[in-house]
Amino acid sequence: MADSVSTFPQRTPSRECCKCGHIAVENRGSQARFLCVQCGHTKNADDNASVVILKRAVDCGLLPVEALHCLANKAGIAVGHFLTSCQ
């Protein structure tokens, strides 16, 4: 497991747009708000970073899509809506 964690891309989730993937310091106008300077996507900064991290975990194979669905169902969240809201 340690090898998987070391290969997980950990940098810049707070500055990366979960919709278009653009990374810029300017995307964070404030501590609480995220506004992408490229596509105009706006979201709570913590929510945006959470989606970026979840997508990275799925892309790296650290979080199987099935596990994401299971966790989301327990929390009462529709995964399809959750991921497509930032695509």
N, C-alpha and C positions, 0 to 999 in steps of 0.2 A: 504494500500500500504506500510506503514512503516514496517509491519511485513514481507512482501515479501523482502524488501530491506535488512532487518537485517539478513535474512537467506541466502542471496546470497553469495556464496563463493568468497570473495574478495582477498584472499591472493595469492601471488606468480604468478600472470599471466605473469609477465615479465621473470620468470625463468622456466615456464612450456612449454614443447614442444607441439605445437598444433597438431603434427603428432602422437606421441606415448604417450604423457601425462607425460613423465619423468620430474621431478622437481629437479633442481640442480642449485646452485649458479654458478657453472662452465659453465652452458649453456650460460651465458652472458660474453663472452670474451671482449666485448666492449660495449659502450653505444648504438651504432647503429646496431650492428650485433648479431644475435642469432644463435648459433650452438649447437645442442643437442649432449651431450657427449655420449648418449646411442645409438641413431639411426643415427646420422650424419646429420639430417635435418638442413638446413640452410635457413635463411629468414631475412629480415629486422626485427629488434627487435620490433618495433612498430606494424608492420603488424602481427607478430606472436602473440603478446599480444592481439591485437584486435580480432583475431580469437578465442583465448582462452576465452576471455570475452563473445563474441557472443555465443559460444558453451555452456558456463555456463548459460547464460540467457535463452537459449532455453531449456537446460536440467532441469532448475528450474521452467520452465513454465512462467517465467517473460516476455519472448518474444515468442509469438506463431510463429510457423514455417511459417504460412501464412503471418504474419506481416514482417518477415524476407524477404520472397519472394517479398512482395510489396515494401519494402524499397530498395531492391537490384534492382528490375526492374526500379524504378525511377532513380537510380544511374547508370543504364546500366551495372550491374554486374550479371553474371549468378551464382545464388546461389549454384546450384549443383557443379559447377566447384570450386567455392569459398570454400565450406566446404570440398569437397573431396580432394582439393589440400593439405589439412593438415590432412588427415586421414591415 
